Amino acid sequence: MLSTLFQALLLASSGLLSVGSITLVILLLISDRGWRNGLGYALGYFSAYTAIGTAVVVLGYRAAENSAREPSHVFPLLLLFFAALLFWMAFRNWHKPAAEKQDEPRFFTLVDKMTPLKSFGFGALVSVVNFKNLALFFTALSVVVVSELVLAQKLIITLLVAFVFCLSVMIPVGIYLLFPQDAAEMLGGMKDFLNRHSRAIGIYAPLFFGLIFLLKGMTDLL
């Protein structure tokens, strides 16, 4: 179980690539409704990935019960595919010229219209329509689905995978709740840092996780 847990959580940490969601939750946290909107978005984001992950693992477990277990190269090939995709993202971002001025995200004007309930729904929607994140999440889940663990153990790991994958939006909310007096300054600094270093993050983060996916995929194939 520990081996499956470690591999799944390592791949789930690719959720930290969601710079757009980090920026959005920070904007929600420093808006008029503050932590209510930020927490609503984070809960919607986490709830959707948890529900999706639970459904995938349960369906995969039921399918495995009704079929003979045979060694499959689908998972390592999937890892190699996403490694290539992440390398391509890093290459594309490297060749993209740096912007002279970082514009505010287009959804900045929508923040003030958000309510906690709308933020929850928006967080859930983002988790479904962001196909890049969804594909990375499914890759982390694949480790759980193909494992020999019982269903209860798989569901526990799935919950942890969803939690780690959603850390990108949970960390800013945690900062706001733990340090309410200094939260605006800390989160504002974090947003400025992401804006200033967005190009470097767009190059080195996909490259780092691409190497992890490549090594894991090659190891499983050999």
N, C-alpha and C positions, 0 to 999 in steps of 0.2 A: 504493500500500500504506500509506503514512504517513497519508493522510487516513482510510482505513478503520480503521487502528489507533487513531488519536486519538479518533475518534467512538465506537468500541466501548469503549475504556477509560474515556472520559468517562461513558458510560452504565453501565458496570460499576461505577463508583465508588458507585453507588446501593446497593451491598451494605453500605456503611457504616451504612445504616439499621437493620441487624440488632442492635439494642441488646440484645435477649434473648440472642443468641449470645455477644456480648461479655461480658455478665454471667456467663453459664454457664461460659465458658472461664476467666474469672478465678477463679470459685469452684473450678473443678477444679485450677487452678494453685496455689491456696493451701490445697488439701486435703492429706491425709496423703501421698498418692502424688505430689503436686506436679506437676512438669513432665512426668512420664510420661503422666498423664491429660490434661493440657492439650494436649500434643503429639499424643496419640492422637486427641483430638477434632478438632483442627485438620487433621490428615492425613485423617481420615475425611470431614470437611466438604469439603476441597479435592479429594480423590480423586473423590467423588461428582459434584461440579460439573464436574470435568474429563471424567469418563466421559460424563455427560449431554451436555455441550457437544460433545465429539468425535462422539458418535452423531448429534446434530442436524445438525452441519455436514456430515458425510459423507453422510447421507441427503439433505440439501438439495442437495449437489453432484451426487449421482447423479440426483436428480429434475430438476435444471436441465439435465443432459446429455441427458435424454430428452424435453425439451420446448423449444419455441421461446421465446426470451427476449422478453418484452414488458414495457413499463413497467407497474408495479403500484403502486397506492395503498395496498396492505395495510399495508406497514411504517409510513408516516407516520400512517395512521389508528390503528394500534396504539399509536404513540407518543402521539397525542392522547388515546386512551382511558386510557392509564396516567397521563398528565398530569392528566386529570380525576379519576382515582382518588386520586392523591397529594394533589391540592387538597382532595378530600373528606376524606381522612385528617387533613390539617392543620386543616380547619374543625371536624371532629368533636373533635379533641384540644383545640382552642381553647375549645370550648364545654363540654368536660368539666370539672367542678369539680376544683380541685387537692386531692389527698389530704392530710389533716393529718399523717399518719404513713406513711412508705414501708415497706411490709412486705417481708420477704425473699421472693424468688421461691419458688414452690411446689416447685420441684425442688431447693431447698436441702438438704432431708433426704435426697435420693438421692445426693448428691455423695460421701459417705463410703463408699457401697457400690460405687462405680465402680472398675473396673480399667482399665488401658490399652486392652485389647482391647474391653471394653464401651464405653469412651469413643470409640474409633474407630468402632464400629458405630453409636453414638448420633449422632455427628457426621454420618455418612453418611445416617442416617435423617432427621435434621432437615432436611438439604438437599433431601430428596425430599418431605417432608410439609408444608414451609413454602411454601404455594402463592404467597404474596405475593412472597417472595424468588425463587422459581422463575420467576414471571412477569417480574420485573425482569431476571433473568439471561437469559431467552429474548429479551427486548427488546434487550439488548446484543448477543446472538448474531445477531439479525436483520441487523444491519449487516454482519456477516461473511458470512452466508448469501447475501444479495442482491448482494454485491460481485462484481467480475469477476476476482478473484484466482484463482490456481491452488490446487489442494487443499492442497499443502504449506504455502503461505503462510497459507491459512485456518486450518490446524491450529495453526500457530505463534501466530497472533493469538488463537485460541481458548484456548490454554494461558495466555497473558497475561491474557485476560479473566477466566478462572477465578481466577487468582492475585490480580488486583486486587479482584475481587468478594469474595474470602475474606480480604481484609486485616483485616476486623473481628475475626477470630479469630487471625490470624497475628501481628498487632502485639503483643497481650498475651503470646503465647508467646515472641516475639523479645525482649521486655523481660525476661522471666524468665530466658532463656538468656544474655543479654548482661550482665545485672546481678543475678546470683543472690543477692548479699548484701542488696541493697536492694529486691529484687523484691516481697516481701510488702508492704512499706510503699507502694511505688509503685502496685502493683495494687489494694491496698486503697483508696488515695486515688482511683484511677480509678473503682472500683466506687461509692464514696461520691459522687463527682461525678456519675455517671450516675443514681444514685438521686435526688440533690438536683435535678438539672436535667432529669429525664426528661420533664416536661411541655413545657418549652421545646424540647427535642430533637424531641419528637413533633409539634410545630407547625412549627418552622422548617426541619428537615431535609426532610420531604416537600414543603414549599413550595419550597425551593431546587431539588430534583431535578424537581419538577413543572414549574418554569419552564424547566429545561433540556430536558425532554421536549417541552414546548409549542413552544419555539423551533425545535427540530430537526424536529418534525412539520410545523409551518407552513412552514418553509424547504423541506422536501422536497415539499410539496404545491404550492407556488407556482412 
